[in-house]
Amino acid sequence: MIMSEFAYGQSLSAKSSNTFNAYLLPYFQNWKMTSEGNNDQSISQFSIPLFVNIRPIEDLRIWLVDSFSTSSFDSGDVENKGLSGISDTKIKASYSMFDRRFLVTLGANLPLGKGKLTNEEFEVANVLYNEILGFRVNKLGGGFDINAGLGYAESFGPWGLSISSSFLKRGSYQTTKDSKVKYKPGDEIGVVTALDMVTDTLILNGDLSYIYYGKDKFDGEDSYKEGDEIKARLITTYRLSPVAVSLSITDTIRMKSQKLDLDGKFVAEEKNSHGNKLDINLLLQYLITRNLSISPLAGLTLMADNGYGENGAFIWNAGGAIQYLPTKNVILNLNAKSLMGNMKSGDIELSGFETGIVLIARF
């Protein structure tokens, strides 16, 4: 989540037990959307996420996360629409026990961001929320959420096995300024199991997760249930100094959603409105020195058509990153990426680029 791309060099300081870590990530993203017979559309966002990690004692970590973003949407037929502001503040604490084999987490989403939107801002928010476009800040405000988790891990030589569970209690909030109706997203329950192997030259990280979504509510009444999600991910990293190669494959499967029928009962939709999603990313890192590396990268995202033969997508990306460690407590990562493809089953052509900085300071 913090790093724009995964790379071996970025983990050089990962074992640091510093008391205070700060992550600043200014980022710019731009997309152009072209469809036959319609005006071109474009959307851009400049965001500045900030992560602060405090470690007052050895086994306790406290995270504070917030961000500012400003977005502009050109629909092609009227003047540009904008959405700017700070996002909700997230806080999380984790405590490890029994020689770091057992982990307890507790967190909250504090609704300090911009949640009540005008109709024009809501239109921009709907575009930002499209997962294919992958905006860093796709939502500014929500309700007061509480989450808790438990995890257990064990090692066997070079192998590591873990299992964890989490519960997210969602709060309600008003989505627009002109409406008093409150929307409450469904609560979530998640389970993740992971198997890892680490040797001097090879690192394997694999995990399998399942997320159960509860029922959404509008004005206190059940209205919709999102289809549950299964996600499998494998990251393979081969390192032979001064070169490291990483391949990441993530497959996401979403089940049928449930909607209210004429009798007010929840029934599964006739066809699955979701399409399976596959992400593949390849990164090559060359360590020029221990403090300087360059990393060309490439990847693609495939989203299958849903049960109605719609919403498929194909996007490829290519770019690179430069990472510099001026001191043992500072990491600077500069990266840029170009993206091309289509969505809506080929009806909309996409082209875009993104560039940003990851600045990490440890004290």
N, C-alpha and C positions, 0 to 999 in steps of 0.2 A: 504494500500500500504506500509506503513512504518512498521507495525507490521507483523511478520511472521504468527501469529495466533491471533484471537480475544480472549479477556479474560477480565473479569470484573476488575481484579486487575490492568490491564494495563491502566485503565481509572481513577485511583485514583488521578492522577495529571492533568487530562485532562482540568480542569477548571482553571488552572494556567494562569495568565496574564503576565508571564515573558516576558521580552523584547527580549531575545535571547534564541533560542532553537537549539540544534545540535543533529543530529541522525547519528550514525555511524553503519553500518551493514555489517561487514565482513562475507562472506558466502561461503560455498563449496558445490557443487552439483556434483554427479556422476551417470551416467547411463550406463548399459550394455545392448546391443541389440543383441538378438540371433534369427536367422532365419534358417529354415531347408535348408540344402544344401549350405549354405554360411558361410563365416568366421564370427566369432563374431566381433561385433563393440562396441566401448565404447567412451563416450565423458564425459569430466569433465570441470568444471569451478570454478575458485576462483574469487570472485567479492567483491568489497568494495564500495557500494553505500554510498553517503554522502548527507544528507539533512540539510539545514540551514534555519531556520525560524526567521525572524526579525520582531519585532512589535514596530516600532518607536512611534506610537500613539495608542490609545485604539482600534480604528476601522480599522486600516490599518495593513495588514500582507504582508510580502514579502518573497517568497520562492526562494531558489537557490538549484538546484539539479544537481549532477554529480556523476560519478562512474568510477572506474577502474576495468577491468576484464582481466583475462588471461584464455584462453580455449584451450583444446587439444582434437583432434579427431583421434581415431585409427580406420581406415576403415577395418582393418584385412588383407589387402593384400599389402599395401605399408607402408612407414614410416609415423609416426604421422604427422598430420597437425595441425597448431596452429593459433590462432587469439588473439592478445593482444592489449590493448590500452585503452584510455579514451573514454568515450561516449560524445555525445553532451551535452552541458550545457543547462539546462532548467531554466527559470526564470518566476515567476508568482507573481502578486500582486492582492490582494483582498481588497475591501473596503466595509464595512457594513454601512447602513444608516437606519434611521427611527426606532430606537430602535432595530437594528440588524434584522429587518424583510426583508430588501432588500439588496442584495449582488451583487456587480459588480466585475468581474475578468478580467484580461488582462495578457497574457503571451506570451512567445516566446521560440522557440527551436533554440539555437545558434549553427550552424554547426561547432563546434570546435573538434568534435571527429573524429574517423577514419572511413571515409566514402568510400574512394576509395580503394578497396580491390584487392589483387591478385586473380588468379583463385583458388589457394589452400585455401586462406582465405575465399573466397566466398562459397566454399564447406562447410567449418566449419560453416559459418553464416547460411546457409540453414538448417543445423541440429539444431542449437540453436534456430531458429525461430519457430520450431515445438511447438505449444501451449500445446500439451500433455505433453511434457517434462518439461515445466514450468520453464525455466531458468530465474534467476533474471535479468540478462542483456542479452537480446537476440538480441540487435542491438547496434552498436557503433556509426554510423554516418548517417546523413540524410541531408535534406535541411533546409533552414531557414523557420520555420513555425511560424505563428501567430495565437493565439486563444483568443477568448473573450466569456464571459458568463454573463448571468443575472439570478438571482434567487430571489424567494420570499417565505417566510415562515410565518406561523401563528400557534399559539397554542390555544388549547381549553381544559383547565384543564390538564389532563395527556396526551392528544393527541397533536400531531404536524403534520401539513400538509405543504408540500412544492412542488414547481414546479420550474424547471430551464431549461434553454436552453443554447446551446453553439454552436460556429462556429469555425472550425479549417481550416485555410488557409494553404495548404501544399506548400512547396517550392521544386524545382527540384534539382537534384544532380547526379553526376556520380557514378555509383555503382561499377565499376571496373577501375583499373589503365590503362588497355589496350584498353579501349573504350572511345571515346569522346561523345558518345550518352548519353543524360541526361534522367533520369527517374523522373517523377513527380507523386506521389500518388494522388489519388482523394481527394478533399476537403471533410470535414465531417460536418454534422449538427446533433446535438443531443438534445433530450428532455427527461427529467427525472421527474417523480412525485413520491413523497415518503410520506408514512404515518407511524408515529411512536407513540408508547405509552410507557410511563415510570411511573412505580409505585415503591414502596419500594422493592418489591420482583420480579417483572416481567418487562422485557423490550422487546418490539416488534419493529423491524425495517423492514419495507417492502418498496421496490421500484420497479418501472417499467420504463424501458428506451427503447428508440428507436433511432437508429443511421442510418442516411442516408449517403451513400458513393457516392461521385462524381466519375467521370471517370478518370482513370489513363491515363497518356500520356507518350509515348516514342518518343524522338526527336521532341517534340512539336505536335505530332499527337495522337488523342484519340485512345486508344488501348484496354481498359478493364474497366468494372464496377463491383466492388465487390457487392455481394448481401447484402442488408440491414439487420440489426440485431435488434432483440427484446430480451431483457433480463429481467427476473423477479427474484427477490431475497427476501428471508425472513430470518431474523435472530431472533431467540427467545432465550432470556437469563433469566434463573430463578436463583435467588440468595437468599440463606438463610444461612447467615453467620454461619460457615466459608466456606461454599461450594457454588459454582456457576456452573451451567450447561448451555452451549450454543450449539444451533443447528443451522446450516446455510445450506440453500438449495438455489441453484442458477440454473435456467434453461435458456439456451441460444438457441435461434432459429435464424438460418440464412436463408435468402431467396435465390432464384436463382440468380446467377451472369449473367451478360450480356457480350457477345462477338461480335466481328465484323463478319458479314457474308461475302459471296463472293462479295456482292455489296457495302461493306464498311459501312453497317448499323448495329446498335446495336440491337441484338435480345437476348432474354432470352435463356439460355442453355436448351436443351431438358429435362434433368433431373437435379435435384439439386446436385451439386458436394459437398455441405456441409452437414454435419450431425449434428443434434441437440446435445447439450452438457448439461449434468446434473452433478452438483457438490454438494456433501453432506459432511458436516464436523461436527463432534461432539467433544466438548472439556469439560472436567471436571476440575475445578480448586478448589484447597483446600488451603485456606489462613492459613498457620501455624501461622504467625503473620501478622500484617498490612504491614510489610516490606518484608515478605518472603512467597512465594507460590510455589506450584508444580502443574503441569497441564498435565495429560495424555490426548492424543488426538488420533482420528482416523477419517478416511474419505475415500471417493471413488469418482472417476470420471468416468462417462459413456459417451461415444460418440457413437451415433447411426451410423450405416452404412448410407452412402449417397445414392442418387438415383441410383447409379451404383452398389450398394452392396459392397462398399469398404470403407476403412478408419475408420471403427469402432474401438473403444478402450475401455479398461476397466483397471483401475488402482486403487488399494487401498493403503492406507498409514496408518502408526501407529507410534507413537512416544511420545514425551513429552517435556515439557519446565520447567525450573526453573527461577523464577523471584525474583530479590532481589533489594530492594530500600535502599542502604546504607545511603543516606541522602534524604531530601525532594526534592532536585534538581537533583538527579541522579537515573536513572532506568537501571538495568542490566538484560537482558533476555538471557538465554542460552537455545538452543533448538536443537533437533535432530529428524530425521524422516527416517523411512525405507519405500520403495515403491516397489510394485510388480504389474505385470499385463501384458498387451499386447496391440499392436496397429496394424494397417493395417488389421483389421478384424481377428486378431488372427495369422497372418502370422509371426509376430515378437514378441517374448517374451521380456519383460522388467524387469529389476531389478535395483534398485538404492538406494541411500541414500543421505541425505543432512544434514548439520549441520551448525550452525552459532550463531552469537551474535548480539543482539540489544542493543546498548548503547545510552542512551538519557541523555543529560545534559541541564539543564534549568537555566538561569541566569536572 
